[in-house]
Every structure is written in C-alpha cells, then in structure tokens.
Amino acid sequence: MQIDIILDVICPWCFIGKRRLERALAQRPDLIVSRSWRAFQLNPEMPSEGFPHELYIAARFGNHGAAERSHAAARAAGRREGIAFAFERIRRTPNTLQAHRLIHLASVEGNADEMVESLFRGYFLEGLDIGDIATLATIAPRAGLDRTMAERYLASQTGIEEVLAEEHRVRRFGIRAVPYFVLQRGYAISGAQEPEMFLPLFDIAAGPGSETMADKA
C-alpha cells in the first residue's frame, strides 16, 4: 500500500503525525507499505537565511500567551508519542527548501524515512538550524548519507526544481495544511490523527487483492 505524507519539517504536528502513523502501521504488520514524503513549506516566502525564532513566534501568535498555549498542546501530545519537544532551544525559524531537498536526495538513496526523522529530531530536540547547508550536511550521516555528497548536492541547484514542482502539485490539489496523508486509492486523512483513525482506512485502501507481507512470503 502506498502512503504519501505531505509535511513540513518545522511543523510539530507533522512530527506527532509521523509517530501516530507509525503506531497505526504497527497494528497492521501484514501490510506492505511504501511511504513517500512530499514537500510542503509552511512559510514559502521565508528568507533563505531564515528568521529569528522569537520574532517569528511573536508575528505568528501575536502574544506570548498564545504561543505558550500552542507549545503546551504540542508538548503534551508529543510526550504521548515519545517526543520531548524543546522549543526553547530553537533560535532560528528556517526556510525549509534545503531540508526538503535533502529529503528528496534521501528518497533517491532509499533513506527518506530516516532523513525525515533526523530532521525532526535535529530541529525540535536540538534546536538546529535546518535551513543551513552546513548544518544539514552534519545531519545527513544520521540517515546514512555521505556528508560530503550531501553538502555538494545542497550547494548545487540539483533537486530545487523537483521539490518546488512537487509542492506546486500538492497546493494545486487544494492541500493548505499539514500533516496530510494520502493513502492508496485516494483515501486521505488530514491532521495528526490518533492511530485508530488510520486503521479503517488502511483496511479499505488495501482492499481485496492488495499484497501483504504474508502473501509475499
């Protein structure tokens, strides 16, 4: 079964949604699943060098109390998924184009799942600037990519057109918020839903005749 996950790696609910999807899949161990990670930039107009996180939060939420409530909700949900969000470590809100390019490279190499997890952890747990090429190059080996290869790739123009075209297709389909999960046969789930919300759609999307691990064996 194919699952397309539309996300941005600076979205805490995308990190939570990833973990909830994984918990749901663990309850359907016979499914053969292929996951593809699709680019979506929450802030496509963000300067390439990013923006001071404190100023970004002030502009987005308007006041400290609203930001704290939003972070508290994400922290509480994250704890249930084994994620210890450290928002206080984040110093810069990045432009995520380079991060999505690195995911694109990892997809070619067969390491996309690991790269998405590494980027989430780097940003939300360590406060790393995942818009910075040098920082991304240090993250790349965590997902099994060669650091030098990743740095050369990011310093080039390779993959930019593909990532931007992918995001254009996503927006053309009317997707305006992430995470968003598109299952085989077009079934979709919006938001970081609990695992129980995925299960019936797994069964419908897989449907009669879909291959499972048991069938493959």
HELIX and SHEET records of a PDB file:
HELIX    1   1 PRO A   12  ALA A   26  1                                  15    
HELIX    2   2 HIS A   53  PHE A   61  1                                   9    
HELIX    3   3 HIS A   64  ARG A   80  1                                  17    
HELIX    4   4 PHE A   87  ARG A   89  5                                   3    
HELIX    5   5 LEU A   97  GLU A  109  1                                  13    
HELIX    6   6 ALA A  112  PHE A  124  1                                  13    
HELIX    7   7 ILE A  133  ILE A  139  1                                   7    
HELIX    8   8 ALA A  140  ALA A  143  5                                   4    
HELIX    9   9 ARG A  147  ALA A  155  1                                   9    
HELIX   10  10 ILE A  160  ARG A  172  1                                  13    
HELIX   11  11 GLN A  184  GLY A  186  5                                   3    
HELIX   12  12 PRO A  195  ALA A  206  1                                  12    
HELIX   13  13 MET A  213  LYS A  216  1                                   4    
SHEET    1   A 4 SER A  34  ALA A  39  0                                        
SHEET    2   A 4 GLN A   2  LEU A   7  1                                        
SHEET    3   A 4 TYR A 180  LEU A 183 -1                                        
SHEET    4   A 4 ALA A 188  SER A 190 -1                                        
SHEET    1   B 2 PHE A  51  PRO A  52  0                                        
SHEET    2   B 2 ARG A  92  THR A  93 -1                                        
END                                                                             
